[in-house]
């Protein structure tokens, strides 16, 4: 384990990251859609649950490990796809991937990464990596990404289904991020390098002034349906996880489409504002796919090891983090991300012990209760 900095929790990293990231990029990472109701509520959802701990259980030895899609990870925490890591640190996604591999957790690489997916794979030969995918208007882009991920040895596809058009993120417009008018900003110097695939289209996009290739890669198809998910399943030799499910009905449709996993997610509160907090949606999704073999995960608002324990008690197989990885990256590159993961693992270990759970398999729904319902117990 690394020698710890003076930062004791993930919130300390968020506090300090602001000094290492230029204001425009910080607002991009930190902000949500419209009034940021879902952004705030995703965090508050964890605070609405209280533990009902077991006592006099032998927790002298604890097993924190679990599996995701058959791959053993050190503890039930993975990294969600987040864009533009080089805006937080020059090493970008390479540092994040190395940290994830060193701590044996799974990472999802964003389509909007600033490092080639092949370079990530080469630098982390033992890493467990998913490749984010969208249903692009040009299906060839989607298929080329699938083929590259397969060839590079990625373990799964993370198919984002709640990004059909770009949400209204007021903070981004405040700093003119979308217009890319600040030529000297860190944002203007970034590039979504994995989208350099179809030469003619990329050349045309760059000629039109889209140096980042953001508009080019943001051409998700708003006419996509579950038939497109079935298409991805047919062409892929690796598992497919859909990200962005918030209801039992959508979970059942995902299972019927043949997906291998569901990430209950509200896109970090960056798409439809006032959408339900992922943690609140989690039990309904878990119930909807019970017995199908589809694994269920959750992201949005995870900041402590106790949060991870609450997520597992409500039925998640693992909890994913997004912004915490960015804050760690900004504060110390690979070492910063590693330290965030170490803190979360230590907190999870402590929470398990104090809750009377010696093994992840011991975590039951009865371990938590909504504080507003405690009087009825």
Secondary structure, DSSP 8 states (H G I E B T S, - for coil): -----S--SHHHHHHHHTTTS-HHHHHHHH--STT-HHHHHHHHHHHTEEE----S---SS-B--EEETTEEESSSEEE---S-GGGT-TTHHHHHHHHHHHTT-EEEE-TT-SS-HHHHHHH-TT-EEEEEE--BSSHHHHHHHHHHHHHHT--EEEEE-S-SS----HHHHHTTTTTT--TTSTGGG---GGGTTSHHHHHHHHHTT-TT-HHHHT-B-TT--HHHHHHHHHH-SSEEEEEEE-SHHHHHHHHHTT-SEEEE--GGGTSSTT---HHHHHHHHHHHHTTTT-EEEEESS--SHHHHHHHHHTT-SEEEESHHHHHHHHHHHHHHHHHHHHHHHHHHHHHHHHHT-SBGGG--GGGEEEGGGGGG-
